[in-house]
Amino acid sequence: MRWSGLPPLNALLPFEATVRHASMTVAAQELHVTHGAVSRQVQNLERSLGISLFERQTRALRPTPEARQLAAVVRDALDQIDAAARQISHRTPAGPLTLSCEPTLLMRWLIPRLPDLAVNVPDVTVHLSAGGGPVFFERDNIDLAIRRDDFPFPEKVSRTRLFAERIGPVCRPDLAARLTGAADLTGAALLHTGTRPQAWDDWRRITGMKAEPASQQTLEHFYLTLQAAAADVGVAIAPYAVVRDDLERGQLVAPFGLVPDGTSYHLLSRQPPEQDARVRQLTAWLRAQASQLETDSDQA
């Protein structure tokens, strides 16, 4: 036998899940088996290797360094098997895809375009989840995520660039008519966003414009600051993608234009899009929608 050092293969799935969750109970729930079944398989693996793989405490299960080392190799092997099976399989993937997206981008850019997805990609069903920051595909049970590259992406995650981020002040048209230069912002209230508090500073740094406002107010999300700007509370700083439709309708105006801030949005997925027809179609559709944002930038 070529693989004389192999441990019991049927123990590897329960073992890997237990290490990942640091819990046999959660591992059993994920694998749809009993806690006892997971415990027996882990014990079989420990007997086969002749070592203890977990430090068993009263209310905690701590994987040993050896357990983490083995689990990482098992995970890599399972990923490779999964990828190979997808490549050779003639079975069409079924079911919906769960897509995580930053809340304001989800509400103001993605959701308004879903009717186009239903018409042009009818075979793909998408469940939407609001979320931002680092992506945990397995923990959060998501298939894809749209994120801005203001934090490091995991190396093994597949990524597709969608569009560059552009930011700028926006306000009601009647207020914009009185803003002939950044100095005019001194008489306006500046609206800040709690999820990106440095946005106004970024805009000042990029443009060299100075603005000393009469007052300032911080709201939790961009969609709140944009609502406040539409209600004539003040001038909001906004990314182009989330304000594009308001600008097109004339509800808001960008009196000083919008400028790239050096970041971009990407579509992240567990596996490359070519391994799943649904992911491939959704990726193509998102790129087509995002290309309009890039076209607008070229014409600006």
DODREN-310757 format. One record per residue (C-alpha): residue number from 1; z, y, x. Coordinates in Angstrom, 1 decimal. Layout:
pos=NUM	w=Z	v=Y	u=X
...
***
This chain:
pos=1	w=0.0	v=0.0	u=0.0
pos=2	w=-1.0	v=3.4	u=1.4
pos=3	w=1.9	v=5.4	u=-0.1
pos=4	w=4.9	v=3.3	u=0.8
pos=5	w=7.2	v=6.4	u=0.8
pos=6	w=6.4	v=7.4	u=-2.8
pos=7	w=9.4	v=7.6	u=-5.0
pos=8	w=9.2	v=6.5	u=-8.7
pos=9	w=6.4	v=8.6	u=-10.1
pos=10	w=7.7	v=8.6	u=-13.7
pos=11	w=10.8	v=10.4	u=-12.4
pos=12	w=8.9	v=13.3	u=-10.8
pos=13	w=8.2	v=15.3	u=-14.0
pos=14	w=11.8	v=15.3	u=-15.3
pos=15	w=13.0	v=16.0	u=-11.7
pos=16	w=10.7	v=19.0	u=-11.3
pos=17	w=11.6	v=20.4	u=-14.7
pos=18	w=15.3	v=20.0	u=-13.9
pos=19	w=15.0	v=21.9	u=-10.6
pos=20	w=12.9	v=24.7	u=-12.2
pos=21	w=15.4	v=25.2	u=-15.0
pos=22	w=18.6	v=24.2	u=-13.1
pos=23	w=19.4	v=22.4	u=-16.4
pos=24	w=18.8	v=18.8	u=-17.6
pos=25	w=19.2	v=20.0	u=-21.2
pos=26	w=16.4	v=22.6	u=-20.9
pos=27	w=14.2	v=20.1	u=-19.0
pos=28	w=14.7	v=17.6	u=-21.8
pos=29	w=13.7	v=20.1	u=-24.4
pos=30	w=10.6	v=21.0	u=-22.5
pos=31	w=9.6	v=17.4	u=-22.1
pos=32	w=10.6	v=16.4	u=-25.6
pos=33	w=12.9	v=13.7	u=-24.5
pos=34	w=16.7	v=13.2	u=-24.6
pos=35	w=19.1	v=14.6	u=-22.0
pos=36	w=20.1	v=11.0	u=-21.2
pos=37	w=16.4	v=10.1	u=-20.4
pos=38	w=16.2	v=13.0	u=-17.9
pos=39	w=19.5	v=12.1	u=-16.4
pos=40	w=18.5	v=8.5	u=-15.8
pos=41	w=15.2	v=9.4	u=-14.2
pos=42	w=16.9	v=11.9	u=-11.9
pos=43	w=19.4	v=9.2	u=-10.9
pos=44	w=16.6	v=6.7	u=-10.3
pos=45	w=14.9	v=9.2	u=-8.0
pos=46	w=18.2	v=9.9	u=-6.1
pos=47	w=18.7	v=6.1	u=-5.6
pos=48	w=15.2	v=5.7	u=-4.4
pos=49	w=15.5	v=8.5	u=-1.8
pos=50	w=19.1	v=7.7	u=-0.9
pos=51	w=20.3	v=11.3	u=-1.3
pos=52	w=21.9	v=13.5	u=-3.9
pos=53	w=19.5	v=16.1	u=-5.2
pos=54	w=21.9	v=18.2	u=-7.2
pos=55	w=25.3	v=19.7	u=-6.8
pos=56	w=26.9	v=18.8	u=-10.1
pos=57	w=29.5	v=21.4	u=-11.1
pos=58	w=31.5	v=21.7	u=-14.4
pos=59	w=29.0	v=24.0	u=-16.1
pos=60	w=26.2	v=24.2	u=-13.6
pos=61	w=23.6	v=22.1	u=-11.9
pos=62	w=22.6	v=23.4	u=-8.5
pos=63	w=19.5	v=21.9	u=-6.8
pos=64	w=20.0	v=21.1	u=-3.1
pos=65	w=17.6	v=22.5	u=-0.5
pos=66	w=16.0	v=19.1	u=-0.3
pos=67	w=15.5	v=19.1	u=-4.0
pos=68	w=13.8	v=22.5	u=-3.9
pos=69	w=11.6	v=21.3	u=-1.1
pos=70	w=10.5	v=18.2	u=-3.0
pos=71	w=10.1	v=20.1	u=-6.3
pos=72	w=7.8	v=22.6	u=-4.7
pos=73	w=5.5	v=19.8	u=-3.4
pos=74	w=5.6	v=18.1	u=-6.7
pos=75	w=4.7	v=21.3	u=-8.5
pos=76	w=1.7	v=21.9	u=-6.1
pos=77	w=0.5	v=18.4	u=-6.7
pos=78	w=0.8	v=18.7	u=-10.4
pos=79	w=-1.1	v=22.0	u=-10.3
pos=80	w=-3.9	v=20.3	u=-8.3
pos=81	w=-4.1	v=17.4	u=-10.7
pos=82	w=-4.1	v=19.7	u=-13.7
pos=83	w=-6.9	v=21.8	u=-12.2
pos=84	w=-9.0	v=18.8	u=-11.3
pos=85	w=-8.5	v=17.3	u=-14.8
pos=86	w=-9.6	v=20.6	u=-16.4
pos=87	w=-12.8	v=20.7	u=-14.2
pos=88	w=-13.9	v=17.2	u=-15.1
pos=89	w=-12.8	v=17.1	u=-18.7
pos=90	w=-15.3	v=17.3	u=-21.5
pos=91	w=-12.6	v=18.1	u=-24.0
pos=92	w=-12.7	v=21.6	u=-25.4
pos=93	w=-9.3	v=23.4	u=-25.1
pos=94	w=-7.9	v=24.1	u=-28.5
pos=95	w=-5.2	v=26.4	u=-29.9
pos=96	w=-4.4	v=30.0	u=-29.4
pos=97	w=-3.9	v=31.9	u=-26.1
pos=98	w=-0.8	v=33.9	u=-25.6
pos=99	w=-1.5	v=37.3	u=-24.0
pos=100	w=1.2	v=39.5	u=-22.7
pos=101	w=0.5	v=43.2	u=-22.4
pos=102	w=2.5	v=46.4	u=-21.8
pos=103	w=3.6	v=47.8	u=-25.1
pos=104	w=1.8	v=51.1	u=-25.3
pos=105	w=-1.4	v=49.6	u=-23.9
pos=106	w=-1.1	v=46.8	u=-26.5
pos=107	w=-0.5	v=49.2	u=-29.4
pos=108	w=-3.0	v=52.0	u=-28.6
pos=109	w=-5.8	v=50.2	u=-26.7
pos=110	w=-5.9	v=46.5	u=-27.3
pos=111	w=-4.8	v=46.1	u=-30.9
pos=112	w=-7.4	v=48.6	u=-32.3
pos=113	w=-10.1	v=46.5	u=-30.6
pos=114	w=-9.1	v=43.1	u=-32.0
pos=115	w=-11.6	v=43.3	u=-34.9
pos=116	w=-14.4	v=43.4	u=-32.3
pos=117	w=-12.8	v=40.3	u=-30.7
pos=118	w=-12.8	v=38.5	u=-34.0
pos=119	w=-16.5	v=39.3	u=-34.6
pos=120	w=-17.8	v=38.6	u=-31.1
pos=121	w=-15.5	v=35.9	u=-29.8
pos=122	w=-14.6	v=34.0	u=-33.1
pos=123	w=-13.7	v=30.8	u=-31.3
pos=124	w=-10.8	v=32.4	u=-29.4
pos=125	w=-7.4	v=33.0	u=-31.2
pos=126	w=-5.0	v=35.3	u=-29.4
pos=127	w=-1.2	v=35.6	u=-29.9
pos=128	w=0.0	v=39.0	u=-28.5
pos=129	w=3.3	v=39.5	u=-26.8
pos=130	w=4.6	v=42.9	u=-25.6
pos=131	w=5.9	v=42.9	u=-22.1
pos=132	w=5.7	v=44.6	u=-18.7
pos=133	w=6.7	v=44.0	u=-15.1
pos=134	w=6.7	v=40.7	u=-13.3
pos=135	w=5.0	v=37.8	u=-15.1
pos=136	w=6.7	v=34.4	u=-15.7
pos=137	w=4.1	v=32.2	u=-17.3
pos=138	w=6.1	v=29.1	u=-17.8
pos=139	w=9.5	v=30.7	u=-18.7
pos=140	w=7.9	v=33.1	u=-21.3
pos=141	w=5.3	v=30.5	u=-22.4
pos=142	w=2.3	v=32.9	u=-21.9
pos=143	w=-1.2	v=32.1	u=-20.7
pos=144	w=-2.4	v=35.5	u=-19.6
pos=145	w=-1.0	v=39.0	u=-18.9
pos=146	w=-2.4	v=42.5	u=-18.5
pos=147	w=-0.4	v=44.4	u=-15.8
pos=148	w=-0.7	v=47.5	u=-13.6
pos=149	w=-0.6	v=46.7	u=-9.9
pos=150	w=2.5	v=48.8	u=-9.2
pos=151	w=4.3	v=45.7	u=-8.1
pos=152	w=3.2	v=42.7	u=-6.0
pos=153	w=1.4	v=39.9	u=-7.9
pos=154	w=2.2	v=36.3	u=-7.1
pos=155	w=-0.3	v=34.9	u=-4.6
pos=156	w=-1.2	v=31.8	u=-6.7
pos=157	w=-1.9	v=33.8	u=-9.9
pos=158	w=-5.6	v=34.3	u=-10.8
pos=159	w=-6.4	v=38.0	u=-11.3
pos=160	w=-9.4	v=39.9	u=-12.7
pos=161	w=-9.5	v=43.7	u=-12.3
pos=162	w=-10.0	v=45.5	u=-15.5
pos=163	w=-9.9	v=49.3	u=-14.9
pos=164	w=-8.5	v=52.0	u=-12.8
pos=165	w=-5.5	v=54.0	u=-14.1
pos=166	w=-6.1	v=57.7	u=-14.7
pos=167	w=-3.4	v=60.1	u=-15.8
pos=168	w=-3.2	v=63.7	u=-17.0
pos=169	w=-1.4	v=66.1	u=-19.4
pos=170	w=-2.4	v=65.9	u=-23.1
pos=171	w=-1.4	v=68.1	u=-26.0
pos=172	w=-2.6	v=69.4	u=-29.4
pos=173	w=-5.9	v=71.3	u=-29.3
pos=174	w=-4.3	v=74.6	u=-30.4
pos=175	w=-1.8	v=74.4	u=-27.5
pos=176	w=-4.5	v=73.4	u=-25.0
pos=177	w=-6.4	v=76.6	u=-25.9
pos=178	w=-3.5	v=78.6	u=-24.4
pos=179	w=-3.4	v=76.5	u=-21.2
pos=180	w=-5.9	v=78.1	u=-18.8
pos=181	w=-4.0	v=77.0	u=-15.8
pos=182	w=-1.0	v=74.9	u=-14.7
pos=183	w=1.1	v=78.1	u=-14.6
pos=184	w=0.8	v=78.3	u=-18.4
pos=185	w=2.8	v=75.1	u=-18.6
pos=186	w=5.9	v=77.2	u=-17.8
pos=187	w=6.1	v=78.1	u=-21.4
pos=188	w=5.7	v=74.6	u=-22.7
pos=189	w=8.0	v=71.6	u=-23.1
pos=190	w=7.1	v=68.7	u=-20.8
pos=191	w=7.4	v=65.3	u=-22.3
pos=192	w=8.5	v=62.5	u=-19.9
pos=193	w=8.3	v=58.7	u=-20.4
pos=194	w=11.3	v=56.6	u=-19.5
pos=195	w=9.2	v=53.6	u=-18.5
pos=196	w=7.3	v=55.7	u=-15.9
pos=197	w=9.5	v=58.7	u=-15.1
pos=198	w=7.6	v=59.7	u=-12.0
pos=199	w=4.3	v=60.3	u=-13.9
pos=200	w=4.5	v=64.1	u=-13.9
pos=201	w=5.4	v=64.1	u=-10.2
pos=202	w=2.5	v=61.8	u=-9.4
pos=203	w=0.1	v=64.2	u=-11.3
pos=204	w=1.5	v=67.2	u=-9.4
pos=205	w=1.1	v=65.4	u=-6.1
pos=206	w=-2.4	v=64.3	u=-6.8
pos=207	w=-3.7	v=67.6	u=-8.2
pos=208	w=-1.6	v=70.0	u=-6.2
pos=209	w=-0.8	v=71.8	u=-9.4
pos=210	w=2.7	v=73.2	u=-10.0
pos=211	w=4.4	v=73.3	u=-13.4
pos=212	w=7.8	v=74.6	u=-14.0
pos=213	w=8.4	v=74.0	u=-17.7
pos=214	w=10.6	v=75.9	u=-20.1
pos=215	w=12.2	v=72.6	u=-21.2
pos=216	w=11.8	v=68.9	u=-20.7
pos=217	w=12.4	v=65.9	u=-22.8
pos=218	w=12.3	v=62.1	u=-22.0
pos=219	w=11.3	v=59.5	u=-24.5
pos=220	w=11.4	v=55.8	u=-23.9
pos=221	w=7.7	v=54.8	u=-24.1
pos=222	w=4.3	v=56.4	u=-23.8
pos=223	w=3.6	v=55.9	u=-27.5
pos=224	w=6.7	v=58.0	u=-28.3
pos=225	w=5.7	v=60.8	u=-26.0
pos=226	w=2.1	v=60.7	u=-27.4
pos=227	w=3.5	v=60.9	u=-30.9
pos=228	w=5.6	v=63.8	u=-29.9
pos=229	w=2.6	v=65.6	u=-28.3
pos=230	w=0.6	v=65.0	u=-31.5
pos=231	w=3.5	v=66.6	u=-33.5
pos=232	w=3.3	v=69.7	u=-31.2
pos=233	w=6.7	v=69.0	u=-29.5
pos=234	w=5.2	v=69.6	u=-26.1
pos=235	w=2.8	v=68.4	u=-23.4
pos=236	w=2.8	v=64.7	u=-22.5
pos=237	w=1.6	v=63.0	u=-19.4
pos=238	w=-0.6	v=60.1	u=-20.4
pos=239	w=-2.7	v=57.3	u=-19.0
pos=240	w=-6.3	v=57.5	u=-20.2
pos=241	w=-6.5	v=54.0	u=-21.7
pos=242	w=-3.7	v=54.7	u=-24.1
pos=243	w=-4.9	v=58.1	u=-25.1
pos=244	w=-8.7	v=57.6	u=-25.1
pos=245	w=-9.0	v=57.1	u=-28.9
pos=246	w=-6.9	v=60.2	u=-29.6
pos=247	w=-9.1	v=62.3	u=-27.3
pos=248	w=-12.2	v=61.0	u=-28.9
pos=249	w=-10.9	v=61.9	u=-32.4
pos=250	w=-9.9	v=65.3	u=-31.2
pos=251	w=-6.3	v=64.7	u=-32.1
pos=252	w=-5.2	v=65.4	u=-28.5
pos=253	w=-6.9	v=67.3	u=-25.7
pos=254	w=-6.6	v=66.8	u=-21.9
pos=255	w=-6.8	v=70.5	u=-20.8
pos=256	w=-6.8	v=69.7	u=-17.0
pos=257	w=-8.7	v=66.4	u=-17.2
pos=258	w=-7.4	v=63.1	u=-15.9
pos=259	w=-7.3	v=61.9	u=-12.3
pos=260	w=-7.0	v=58.4	u=-10.7
pos=261	w=-3.4	v=57.7	u=-9.5
pos=262	w=-4.5	v=54.9	u=-7.2
pos=263	w=-3.4	v=51.9	u=-9.4
pos=264	w=-5.4	v=49.6	u=-11.6
pos=265	w=-4.9	v=47.2	u=-14.4
pos=266	w=-5.6	v=43.5	u=-14.0
pos=267	w=-5.8	v=40.4	u=-16.1
pos=268	w=-3.5	v=37.7	u=-14.7
pos=269	w=-3.8	v=34.0	u=-15.6
pos=270	w=-2.3	v=30.7	u=-14.6
pos=271	w=-5.6	v=29.2	u=-13.6
pos=272	w=-9.0	v=30.7	u=-12.8
pos=273	w=-10.9	v=31.7	u=-16.0
pos=274	w=-13.7	v=29.1	u=-15.3
pos=275	w=-11.2	v=26.3	u=-15.9
pos=276	w=-10.7	v=27.1	u=-19.6
pos=277	w=-13.5	v=28.2	u=-21.9
pos=278	w=-11.2	v=30.2	u=-24.0
pos=279	w=-9.8	v=32.1	u=-21.0
pos=280	w=-13.3	v=32.6	u=-19.7
pos=281	w=-14.5	v=34.1	u=-23.0
pos=282	w=-11.5	v=36.3	u=-23.5
pos=283	w=-11.8	v=37.5	u=-19.9
pos=284	w=-15.4	v=38.5	u=-20.4
pos=285	w=-14.6	v=40.3	u=-23.6
pos=286	w=-11.7	v=42.2	u=-22.0
pos=287	w=-13.9	v=43.2	u=-19.1
pos=288	w=-16.5	v=44.5	u=-21.5
pos=289	w=-13.9	v=46.6	u=-23.3
pos=290	w=-12.5	v=47.8	u=-20.0
pos=291	w=-15.9	v=48.8	u=-18.7
pos=292	w=-16.1	v=51.6	u=-21.3
pos=293	w=-13.0	v=53.1	u=-19.7
pos=294	w=-14.8	v=53.0	u=-16.3
pos=295	w=-17.9	v=54.5	u=-17.8
pos=296	w=-15.9	v=57.3	u=-19.2
pos=297	w=-14.5	v=57.9	u=-15.8
pos=298	w=-18.0	v=58.1	u=-14.3
pos=299	w=-19.0	v=60.6	u=-16.9
pos=300	w=-15.9	v=62.8	u=-16.7
***
